[in-house]
Amino acid sequence: SMAAPRSLVADTSGRPTDRDLESNSDCPPPKKKKPEKISVSLQEFMVAMGIFLVFSIALLCIYITMPTAEYEMLKLPRSLSDLRSLKDHLGSYAESHPAKFILVYCSTYIFMQTFMIPGTLFLSLLAGALFGVIRGLSLVVFNATAGASSCYFLSKMIGKPLVTLLWPEKLHYFQGEIAKRKEKLLNYMLFLRVTPTLPNLFINLASPIVDVPFHTFFVGTLFGLIPAGYITVRAGMALGDLKSVKDVYDFKTLAALFLIGFALLLPTILKRKRVYE
């Protein structure tokens, strides 16, 4: 008898037939998806550097107007002992030249917050040590909000490569959380500011990248920093009793902050529950 045509013979061995190999050879192998290339233009980089230089020159001009005996001993505190020395050194100058001292203090705080320089916690403690609760808290909240807003706009220009490089997974998580809470975004921003769920530095940098509107960012920052600011200023008033920076936010303090945060987030949780029901 005649042999059956090759195309009609079933191959039960599990190996690919000649025809399978021929058909597969016509299909190109799947291309690997290239990672998104993120870069900063020269113009954006130059604008950011220009802003940094303007801030630096303005700060330098403010410092050199102080008496030589005062600004020669100024340095950013990096420990509680540095902070106590700075408080003792600046106490009389803050009383005799309050307006000039506040200008120096605010300029330094906003500069550090804008350009992500660590150490603003020590400046917040210093505000409590020198000015008490009401004036100290007002200064801390004003400066932290102004500095965070400046950082927001700076990140809007050149921040995406930095945030994507440093916190890719955290940025992806944050983007998903923002997308889920579009209708109650202010409550979520207040929750983030009140609680230490995400670092404030990350929130400042990532918010414009994940399309948090500035007015929501500003209001959430202004009111959300009040509880933590109050705790820090009160700790600064008892600066001599502090043994470590960790004592500022002990377990009870953190528990209170999270309780306030969850109370702010409650409307969002209840609304989502009603939607599911």
N, C-alpha and C positions, 0 to 999 in steps of 0.2 A: 504494500500500500504506500501511497505518497505521504511524505512527512507533512505535518500541519505547518502552516505559515508561522514564522518566528513570533510575529506579533500576537498570535493567539495562544501561544504556549504560556501557561502560568508557571512562574518561578516560585517554588515553595521553599526554597533554601533560605529565604530571608535576605539574600544578597541583592543589590541593585542590578537590574538588567542593563544590557547595552543601551536600550532605548532611554532608560531612566538617566543614565550617565550623559547621553547626548542632550536630553532636554534640560538637565540641570546645568550643563556647561554653557547654555545660552543665557542663563540668568546671572548677572553680576553679583558678587558677594555683597551682603548688606554693609552699607557704610556706617562707620562709627560716628556717633554724634559728637561733633567738636564742642568743647566747653565754650560758653559765651565769653567772648573777649571783651574785657572791661578796661577802659583806659581813660585817662584824663588829658584833655587837650592842653596845648601850651598856653592858650589864652586863659583857661580856667585856673591852671597852676599859677600863672603870673598874677591873676586877680587875688588868689588866696595868699600868695606871698606879699602882695601889696597891702592887704588887710593886716597881715601879721606885722609888717614894718610900721604901719600907721599906729597900731596899738602899742608897739614897742617904743616908738619915738614919743608918743603922748605920755606913756608911763614914765619914761626917763625924764621928760620935762617936768612932770609933777614931782618926781623924787628930788631933783636937784634944787627945787624951790624950798625944800625943807632945810633947816639948819644943819650944818655939817656934822655937828655932834650927834644928830639924830639919825640921818640916813646912812652914816658910815657903819653903824651897828645893826642896820636892818638886814634881815635874811629870812627866807621862807622857813618856817619851823618844820622840822621833820620828826620831832619827838615832843613829849610832854615837857621835858626839861627845857628844850628850846622855846616852847610856847610860854612857859612861866617867865623865862628871862626876857622875852619880847614884851610880855604884858607889864613887867616891872619897868622896863625901859621906856615903853610908850605911854604909860599911864598918865604921867604929868603932861606930856605933849598933847594927848587927846583931850585933857581938861582945859588946857590953855589955848589950843587951836582946834576946836572941834570940827569946824567946817573943812579946814585943810586936811585934817586927819581922815575924815569920812571920805573925802575925795580920793585920797591915796588908797584907803581901804577898799572902796568900791571899784576903783580902776584895777587894782591888783586881783580882786576876786573875779571880776568879769573876764579879765585877760586869761586867768588860769582856767576858768570854766569854758571859755570859748575854744582854747587851744589844747584842752584835755590834759592840762598839767596837774598832777596829783597834789593834794595838800589843802583843798578847800575845807575839809573837815576841821583842820586846825584853825582856819580863819573864822569858821562858825563858832568854835569854842572861844576864840578871842573876843568875838562880838559879845558873847554872854558875860565874859570876865570883865569887859570894859564898860558895857552899856546897860547891863541888866536885861530883864525879860522882854519888855515891850519894845524898846529901841533896838535891842540886839536882834530880836526875832524879825522886826521890820526890815532891818538891814540884810539879814541872811536871806529872807524870802525874796526881797527885791533883787539882790545880786545874783542869787541862784537862778531866778527866772530870767533875768536879763542875759546872763551868761549862757544858759541853756538855749535861749532863743537865738543868740549869735551863733552858737554851735550848730543849731538846726539849719540855719541858712548857709553856713560854711559847708556842712555836709551835703546840702542840696546841690552845691556846685561840684565838690570833689570827693565826697565821702563814700560813694558806692564801692570803688575798688578797695578801700581800706576795710570797710565793714565786711565785704564779701571774702576778703582774704583772712581776716582775723576771726570772724564768727559766722561761717557759712551755715552751719546747722541751726544756730540760734536765730539767725536772720530768717531762715526758712520757717522756723516755728513761729516767730513773731509775725511774719507776713500772714500765716494761716490764722492766727488768733485775731489779728486786725480784720481780716476778711469776714470772720464769723461774727464780729461784733460791730458791724458798720452802723447799725441803728442806735446802739447804746455805747458808742465809742468813748464818749467823755467819761462814763462810769469806769470803763476799763482803764483809761489813762490815769484817772484818780487812784484806782487800785494799784497800778504799777508804781506810782509816785509815793504812795503811802507805805507800801510794803517793799521789802528788799527782794522781790521776786526776780527782777532783772536789774542789773546795774544802771544807775542814772546815766553814766557815760554812754552805754549802749543805746539807751532810749533816745538820748539826744541825737546820736549819729544815725540811728536806723529809722527814726520816725519819718523823715522826709523821703527815704528810699521806699518805704512801704505805703506811701501816700496817706499818711496821717495829716489832715488839714492843719494849718498853723494855728488857727483860732482854737481848735480842740487841744492841740499840744500846749498852747500858752495857758489856757484856763486850767487844764489838768495839772500843769506844772505849778502855777501860781497857788492854787488851793491845796494841791496834793502834797506839797513840800512843807506845809504848815506844821503837821504833827511831828515829823522828824526834826524840823527846824526848832520847834519848841523844846524837844528833848535835848537836843545838842546845846542850845543856849542855856538851859537850866544846868546842864553838866558843866558848862564853862563858868557859871557863877560859883561852882564848887571846885574850881580848878585845882586847888591845893589838895583836895581829897582824892583826886583821880590817881590811880596807880597805873592804869593802862588805858589805851584808846578803846580796847574791847569793853571796858566798863561802861562806856557811853550807851551801848546797846546790849544790855544783858537779856536774859531769857524773858523776864517779865515785860521789858520794854518791847521786845520783838513780838511777844504774844499780843500785847495791846495794839501794836501797829497792824498786825494781821487781822485782828478783830475789827478794827476800823475799816480796813481794806475790804473785808468780806461784806461788811454792812453796805459799803459803797457799790459793791458788785452784785448785791442781792436783787436789785431791779432787773438786771440783765438775766440772772438765773431764773427768776420767776417768769419773765417774758418767754424765754426759751421753753420752759416747762409748759406754759399755756399753748404754745405753738405745737408742741409734740402731742398734747392731749387733743 
